[in-house]
Amino acid sequence: MVRLVLASASPARLATLRSAGLDPEVVVSGVDESQVHSHDAANLAAALAQLKCRAVASTIDDPDALVVGCDSVLAFEGEILGKPADSATATHRWRRMRGRSGVLHSGHCVRRGDREVIDTASTVVHFADVSDDEIAAYVATGEPLHVAGAFTIDGLGGAFVRGIEGDHHTVVGVSLPLLRDLVGDLGIGWTDLWGSQTTSS
């Protein structure tokens, strides 16, 4: 079985991969994301994913290991939004986003040995017209402070997303269809990544 390494601290990404039959090791890159700049949200997401992937790959002494790096940003009304710095920022964002739409870009970089492939998946997100009280309660949970765009679709924020156009896995942070394509580009079959839990369950 192919050794799979996830270069991300995101519990949502890990849970998504595990639900899809994969059982990755988690190695957090610890890179300084502020060193990457771009005015294009999709390019920024891809560059951040590449930075994480390469940082972790450099620590793995196994040329056959498959390292996956991901990063997400939200493009909203001409701005690129990552994780909010504090509760006040998260509250301000939600007051702007409610009743409107943005595009969540998730960059993916997959590396095996000296070979590397990279791409970005994008999904339109339509936000519900939530009240000030709902925003305050949501921000008080702390969840929005840990995710790009200050929202989740697979957690407490799911009720505040009224619809999407695209792959919902992209919004969680890792697009399974795109990842399947990328590992295929490296000559690895998607089902070869399925772990033992898929046959024992």
C-alpha positions in Angstrom: 0.0 0.0 0.0 1.2 3.5 -0.8 2.4 5.5 2.1 0.3 8.7 2.3 1.3 11.8 4.2 -1.0 14.8 4.7 0.8 18.0 5.1 -2.0 19.8 7.0 -3.2 20.2 10.6 -6.8 20.4 9.5 -9.0 17.9 11.3 -11.6 18.4 8.6 -9.2 17.4 5.8 -8.1 14.3 7.7 -11.7 13.3 8.4 -12.6 13.7 4.8 -9.7 11.5 3.6 -10.5 8.9 6.2 -14.2 8.8 5.2 -13.0 8.2 1.6 -11.0 5.1 2.7 -7.6 6.7 3.0 -5.5 6.6 6.2 -2.8 9.2 5.9 -0.1 10.1 8.4 -0.3 13.7 9.5 2.9 15.9 9.4 2.3 19.6 10.0 4.6 21.8 7.9 4.9 24.7 10.3 5.7 27.0 7.4 5.3 30.8 7.6 2.3 31.4 5.2 2.8 35.2 5.3 5.8 34.7 2.9 3.5 33.9 0.1 1.7 36.7 -1.8 -0.7 36.8 -4.7 -3.5 39.0 -5.9 -5.2 35.9 -7.4 -7.0 33.7 -4.9 -6.7 30.5 -6.8 -2.9 31.0 -7.4 -2.4 31.9 -3.7 -4.2 28.7 -2.5 -2.0 26.6 -4.9 1.2 28.4 -3.8 0.4 27.8 -0.1 -0.4 24.2 -0.7 2.9 23.8 -2.6 4.8 25.5 0.2 3.4 23.1 2.8 3.8 20.0 0.6 7.5 20.7 -0.2 8.3 21.6 3.4 6.9 18.2 4.6 8.3 16.2 1.7 11.8 17.5 2.5 11.5 15.8 5.9 10.3 12.4 4.6 13.1 9.9 3.9 11.0 7.8 1.7 11.0 8.4 -2.1 7.9 6.4 -2.6 5.8 8.3 -0.1 3.0 10.4 -1.5 2.8 13.8 0.2 -0.4 15.9 -0.1 -0.5 19.6 0.8 -3.7 21.7 0.8 -4.6 25.2 1.6 -7.8 27.2 1.2 -8.8 30.9 0.8 -12.1 32.6 0.2 -12.4 35.2 -2.6 -15.1 37.7 -1.6 -16.0 40.9 -3.4 -12.4 41.4 -4.6 -10.7 40.4 -1.4 -8.8 37.3 -0.4 -9.8 36.0 3.0 -7.9 33.5 5.0 -8.4 32.7 8.7 -9.6 35.8 10.6 -7.1 37.2 13.0 -9.6 37.6 15.9 -13.2 37.5 16.9 -13.8 41.1 15.8 -12.6 40.4 12.3 -14.7 37.2 12.1 -17.8 39.2 13.1 -17.1 41.9 10.6 -16.6 39.4 7.8 -19.9 37.6 8.6 -21.8 40.8 8.6 -20.5 41.5 5.1 -20.9 38.0 3.8 -24.4 37.2 5.0 -26.9 37.0 2.2 -24.0 37.2 -0.4 -21.7 34.7 -2.1 -18.0 34.0 -2.4 -15.7 31.5 -4.0 -13.8 29.1 -1.9 -10.5 28.1 -3.5 -8.6 25.0 -2.3 -5.1 24.5 -3.6 -3.7 20.9 -3.8 -0.1 19.9 -4.3 0.9 16.3 -4.5 4.5 15.1 -4.5 6.2 11.8 -4.8 10.0 11.8 -5.0 11.0 14.4 -7.6 7.6 14.5 -9.3 5.0 17.1 -8.3 1.5 18.1 -9.5 -0.5 21.0 -8.5 -4.0 22.4 -9.1 -6.8 24.3 -7.5 -10.5 23.4 -7.0 -13.0 26.2 -6.7 -16.6 26.2 -5.4 -19.1 29.1 -5.1 -20.6 29.4 -1.6 -23.9 31.2 -1.0 -24.2 32.4 2.6 -27.5 32.6 4.5 -28.8 35.9 5.7 -28.0 35.3 9.3 -28.8 37.6 12.2 -26.4 39.6 14.4 -27.3 37.3 17.3 -26.5 34.2 15.2 -23.2 35.7 14.1 -22.3 36.6 17.7 -23.1 33.1 18.9 -21.2 31.5 16.1 -18.1 33.6 16.6 -18.2 32.9 20.3 -17.8 29.1 19.6 -14.3 29.9 18.2 -14.9 27.8 15.1 -14.7 30.6 12.6 -11.2 31.6 13.8 -9.6 28.4 12.7 -10.8 28.2 9.1 -10.4 30.1 5.8 -13.3 32.6 5.2 -14.4 32.3 8.9 -16.9 29.4 8.1 -17.3 25.7 7.8 -19.7 23.6 5.9 -19.1 20.4 7.8 -19.4 21.9 11.3 -21.4 24.5 13.2 -21.3 26.8 10.2 -23.1 24.4 8.0 -26.5 25.8 8.8 -25.3 29.3 7.6 -24.5 28.1 4.1 -27.6 28.0 2.0 -26.1 26.5 -1.1 -22.9 25.8 -3.1 -22.1 25.4 -6.8 -19.3 22.8 -7.1 -17.8 20.0 -5.0 -18.6 20.3 -1.3 -15.3 18.6 -0.5 -13.5 21.6 -1.8 -15.2 23.8 0.8 -14.1 21.3 3.5 -10.6 21.8 2.2 -9.7 18.9 0.1 -11.4 18.0 -3.2 -11.5 14.3 -3.6 -12.2 14.3 -7.3 -9.3 16.6 -7.9 -7.0 14.7 -5.6 -7.9 11.5 -7.5 -6.9 13.2 -10.8 -3.6 14.4 -9.3 -2.5 11.1 -7.8 -3.5 9.5 -11.2 -1.1 11.9 -12.9 1.6 10.5 -10.7 0.7 7.0 -11.8 -1.1 5.9 -8.7 -4.6 4.4 -8.8 -7.0 6.0 -6.3 -8.2 2.6 -5.0 -4.6 1.7 -4.3 -4.8 4.3 -1.6 -7.6 2.7 0.2 -6.6 1.4 3.6 -7.4 -1.8 5.4 -10.6 -0.3 7.0 -12.4 -0.4 3.7 -12.1 -4.2 3.5 -12.7 -4.9 7.2 -15.8 -2.7 7.7 
